[in-house]
C-alpha cells in the first residue's frame, strides 16, 4: 500500500472511532514519519495530496488539521407555508447536532427562484444550497449538482420507494402530498346525508348540486392563482374516475376528452368555481360541500394558528376509484436538489451530502412529515408511524399494492399540463364550449412527435 493510502486509511479510522474530529490537529510530521516508518519528505508529500483531496488542511506555521472545522453556510430554499422557517431551523439543529458537520443555515422562499435575478444573487452569495422543489424539469432553480458522484447514493435509492422522478441524477424524492376528494361533513349533514349514505358523489353530482344551491352553498370550489396554470392537476383524479388509465387513451391518438367518459368529466368540473381564499364560500372556510383535490396537509393545518384561512368544522377524505375498480392514489412528490458552487472543497461537498442523507433518513423524515401532514418516500415508514395517523384514521391517503398510484406528471409532461389547464380554465370559468374544449384538449394530449405537420 502506498504511503498516502496508509495515512488516509489511518485518518479515516481515527475519524470513525472519534479520536479525530473535524478541526482536530494531526500529530507532527516527525511523529507520523516514525509511526509509519516513512521519511519526513514522504509524509509531507502525502499530506499535500490529502489536502488536495480535501481530507486535511495544511496551515503554515500551525500544523495540519482534519478538514471541516470551518463553518459552511448552506442556504435552504423552502416553502415556509409548509413549515415556518424557525421550526425548520430547530428541526435541522436537532438532527444535525451530533453529526459535527459545522454547518450554518439560512432560509429563503423557494418560489422566489422563479425570478432570474434572485437565482443569480443566491448563486453568487452562497457556495452551497439545498432546494425542495416540485418534481418537474424547470429553469426556475439554482444549477443542480449531480448526486451520483457521492458515496452511498445507491444505498439511499434502495431505501426509497420507486417514485417517478424527472432526473434521479440530480434530484431525490423528499416528501409527498397525498390528495383525494375532500368532504365537508357538517354541510353534508345539513343536506340530510351522511358519509354512509352518500355513496359515490360523482354519480349523483347534479342532485347534490341542486341540494347545495337550495341551502345557498357551493358544490365544489378551488383557489387558482391567475398567473399559474394549475387547474388540470386539481381535476386529474376526476378524469381517471371516469376513464380508466391506458397507454393508448392517455398517450396515443385515441380520443380521451372527446369520449363518453370525457363528457362526464366535463359535466363534473363544470360546477367548479374559483373562489378567493378568504371568501366564506371557500371550502376551507366551510362554504362548499366538496374539494376535488384536498391535500393531506389539511390534517395538521386545519384550525392551526399559523393558518387562519383553514377552518373546516369537520371533514373527511373520499378515495377516487377508476371504472375498473382500482383505487386512485394521487401523490405528488417534491424533490431535494443541491447547488454546489465550483469553489467548494471536497470536504465541504461531503458535508453537504451528509446533510442530504440526514434529511432523507428515517428519523428526520418521520418527524418532518409528522409536523407537516406529508408522506415520506421511505420504505421503512408505515402509515401508522405518522403521529397524525396512529389510529389509522387517514389510511385511505396511503397507496395500497393494487392501487393506481400516480402523479399528474405521469399522465402528461409539464408543458402539456400547462396547456390543458389553460383550456380547462376557459371552459370552467370563461364559458368556452365543451365541444371545442374537448377537441383542443385531445390535440394537446397527443405527444408532439405523433401530431401531423401543419400544412405549408
N, C-alpha and C positions, 0 to 999 in steps of 0.2 A: 504494500500500500504506500502511495506517495506521502511525503511529509505533510502536504497541505490537507490531504484526505484524513490523515491521522489526527491532526489538530482540529479539523472541522468536526469529526466524529466525537472527539473529546468534549468540545464546547457544546455540541447538541446534547450529549449525555448529561452534562452538568446543568444545562438549562432544563432538561426533562426532570431531573431529580431535585431541582430547586436550589442547587448550590450556587448557580449563577442566575441572575435576573437581568432584564433589560436595564442597561446603565451600569451594570457591575464592572469593576475594574479587573482586568486579567492579571495573572502573575507576570512578572517582568520577562524580558526576552531570555535572560540568562537562566532563569528558573525553568522556563519552557524548554530551552535547549537541553538542560540537564534531564528534565522529565522524559523527553522523547529521544535522548541520545542523538541530538542534532547539533549542527553548528549554529552560531549566532546568526550568520548570514542567511541560512536556510529558514530559520524561524522568522526572520524579518521579511524575507521574500514571501513566505506562506501567509503571513498576516496581511501583507499588502494585497494578496489575491483574495483573501477572505473579506477584506474591506471593500474591494471592488464588487464582491457578491452582495454586500450589504449586511453580512453577518456581524462584523465588528466595525468600530470606528477608531481610527488612529488620531489621537490628539497630541500634536507636537508639544513636548515639554511636560506632559502629564501622564501619558501612558495610552494603553489600548483598552477599549471598553466594548461590552456587548451592545449592539445596536438596539435602539428602541427606547432609550432613556429620555429623548427629547419629545415633548408633546406634539402631536399632529392634530390639526383641526380638520374635522370632517363635517361637511355640510350635509344635512339631511333634508332632501326635498320631499315634502309630505303634505297631505291634505289635513289641515288642523280640524276640519269638521268631523273627521273620522275619530281623532283623538287629540285633544288640546296639547300644544307643544310642551307645557310644563309637565303634564302627565307622561308624555312620551319620554321626556328628558329623565324623569325619575325612573321610568322603566328601564331605559338604557343603562343608567348608572347602576341599578340593581343587578342587571345581568352581565355587565362587563366589569364590575368592581374587582372580581378575583382573577381576571384574565391578564392584568398588568399590560394592557395594550397602550397605555399612555396616550389616550385619545381624548380630545375635547370636541364637543358637539355644538353646532349651531344649526338653526332650523329656519326653513323658508317654505312658502307655499309652492307646491309643485305645479299648480295651474299657471303660475306666472312664467313658467318656462315657455309658454306659448309666445312670449314676446322675444324676438331675436336679440334685442338689446340686453334683456335680463340674462339670457343664456350666455352671451359674450361676457357680461360682467362677472357672472358666477364662475365661469371657466377661467377667467383671469385672476380672480381673487382667492380661489381655493384650489389646492393641489389634489384634493380628493373629495368626492361627493357620492352619496347613495341616494337613489331616487326610487320612489314607489309609484309606478306608472301603469296605466291601463295596458292590457295585453294586446298591443297592436303596433304595427310599424308606424313610426312618427318622426317627423323632423323636429318636433317640439320637445326636445330633450337635450341634455348635455351628451357629448360624444361618449357612447358606451364602450367600456373595456371588454375585451374577450376574457371570459371566465374559465375557459377550458385549460388555460395555462397553469392554473393553480392546483396544488396538491390537494387531493380529497374531493375534487369536483365530481368525479364519477360516484363516489360514496354518497354525496349529497343527493344526486339524482336518484339513486336507488332508494333513498329514504322518503321520496316524494311520490304522490300519486301521479300517474301519467296524465298530464294536462296539455291541451293543445296550446303551445306557446309559439309565437311567431318566429323566434330565433333563440334557441336554447344556448347558443354560443355566448350571448351577451345578456341573457335575462333568465332569471329563475323564478318560478311561481312563488309568490309570497303569501297572500291571503285572498280568499274569495268571498263574494257576496252571493248568497242563495236567494232566488226570487220566485215567488208564487203569487197566486191571486190572494189579495187581502180582503177580508170581510169585516164590515162594521157590525159587530154582533148586537149592539144595543139598538141600532136602527133596524136591523133585521127583526128584532122582537117587536118593534113599533109597527112593523108591517104585518104582524101576526104570524111570523115564520120563526124557524129555529134552524140551527145547523143540521139537525137530524132530519128535518122535513124539507130542507132546501133542495137536496139532490144536486144535479149538475146545473148551475145557474145559467150557463150558456145556452141550454136547451129551452129555457123559459125566459129569455132575455127581454122580449117585448112585454111580456106580462109584468116582469119586475120593473121595467121602465115606467109602465103606466102606474104601478103602485107607488113608486117613489115620487112621481110627479104629483099624485094626489096628496102626498104628505109634504109637498114643496121642498123635496130633497132631490139630490142628483143621483143618477145611477152609478156613474163612474167618472173619474177625472184624473188629471195629472198636472204637473207643473213643468212645462218645457221652456227652457231658455231660448228666446228667439234667435240668438246668434249661433245656437248649436242645433244641428240636425240629428236628433236622437230618438225620434218617435218610433221608428221601426223596432229597435231593441225592446221598447216598452210593450210592444204588441206581438212579438215573435212567438210567445207561448200560445197566444190565441190562434195564430195561424197553424201551429203544429197540432193544436187540439181539434182542428177541423180537417187537416190534411196530414196523414202520417208521412214521416220523412222517407224520402227515397232519393237516390242519386239523380235519377232521370228527371224527377219533378223539380228538384231544387237547383240542380247544376246543369241540366240539359235543356233541350229545346221544347220539351212538353209544356203546355200551358199550366201555370201554377195559380196565378191570381185570376185568370180567366177560366175558372172551373166552378163546379158546384160548391166545393169546399171554400174556394176563394170568395164566392158570393156570400156565404155565411160569415166569413171573416169580415168582410166589409160591412155587413149588417150589424155586427157586434161593435166594431170600432167606431161606427158612425155615432154612437152615443157618447164617445169620449169627448171630454171638454178640457180645454187648457185653462186652469184656474190659478190665480195668483196665490203665492204661498200663504199669505196672511188672510185670505178670504175665508169667511165662515162656511162657505160651500166646499172648501177643500177637504179631501178625505182625511188628512192628518188632523183636522180640527173637528172631525165627526160629521161633516156635511154631505158625504157621499156614501153609498152603500158598498161599492167595490173599488179596489185599486187593482188594476190588471197586472201590476209588476211590483209587488210590495217587497222591499229588501229585508234581509234578516236583521240588519242593524236596528230596525224599529223596536225590537225586543228590549234593547237597552236605552234607546234614545227617547222612547215614549215617556212623557211626563218627567224627563230629565231637566234639571235647572239649566243645563247648557243648551237645551233645545226647546225653547218655549213655543216653537211653531209645531211641535209634535204633541198633540193632545187628543188621542183617540180613547174614548172611555173604555171600550172593550173591543178587542179584535181577535181574529183567527186567520190562519192560513188555509187555503184550499189548494191541494195539488192539482195541476192540469194532467190530463191523460190524452194520448193520441187515440184516434179512432180504432187502432188495432189493440188498445188496452194498456199499452206501456205508459208508465208514469213518466212525466216530463220533469227533468231536473235542470233548471237553468242556473248555472253557477259561473259568474264572470270573475276571473282571477286577475288581480293586479300583480305585476312583476317587479322584482328587485333588480335594479341595474346599478353599475358602478361607473363613475367617471374617475379615471386615474391619469393625472397630468404627466407629461413626459419627464418632468424633473423629479418625480417621486423616486426615492431609493428603493432597492429591492426589499429591504426590511419594512419600509413604510407600506409597500404594496401588500406584503404578507400580513401586516397588522390590519389593514382594511379587509382583506379576505377573511381573517379570523373573526372580524366583526360581522361580516355577512354570514358566516357559519353560525355564530351565536344567534343572529336574527332568525335563522331557519331552524334552530334547534327546538326540540320538543318543549323544554321549559319556557322559552321566550314565546313561542307560537301559542302555547296553551294560555298563557297569561294575557298576551295581546288580544287574542280572539275572545277571551272571556270578558275583556274590557270593552270590546267594540261590537260584538254580535256578528263577527265574521267567522269564516270557516277556513281551517288550515289545510294545506295540501299534503301534510304529513300522513304517512300510512299508519303510524302508531298512535294517532289520536282518534278515539271513538266518539260518537255523538254525545254520549252521556258524560264524557270527560269535561265538557264545557260547563262552567258554573251555571250558565243560564239554561242548561238542558239536563240537569242532574236527574230530573224525574221523567225524562223522555217526552215532555210535553210538545217539543218542537221537532220531533224526529222526522216529520214529513219534509223538512228542509234539506235533509241529507240524502245523497244518492243511494240507491239500492242496486244490487248486481244486475237486475233485469230492467232498470230504468234507462230511459234515453237521456243521458247526461250531455249537455252541450253548452256552448256559449254562442251568441249571435255571430261571432266571427267564424264559427264552424260552418254556418249556413252560407254566409256571403262575406266578401272581403270588405275592408273599411270604406273604400270608395263606393261600392255597391250599396252598403248600408246607408251612407250619406245620401245617395240619390233616392233610394227607396223611402227614406224618412221624409225628404222634401216632398215627394209625390203624395205620401200619406198625409202629411200636414195639409196640403192643398185640398185633399178630399175631406178630412175631418174638420178643418177649421175655416176653409175658404170656398166651400160649396163646389169643388170640382166633381165631375160626374164619375160614378163608379165605372162605367164602361171605359172611359178614357183613361182613368187611373189604373185600372187592371191591365189594360193593353200596354201602357207605358212601363208599368212595374214588371211585366213579363219581359219586356225588351231589356230592361236594366239588369234583370237577374241572370241573363244568359252571359257567360264569360265572353269577353271581347273577341277571343280567338275563334268563337263559333259564329259570330254575327256576320251577316253578309256585308260586303263592302258597299259604301254609298255609291249610287250611280254617278258617273262622271258628267 
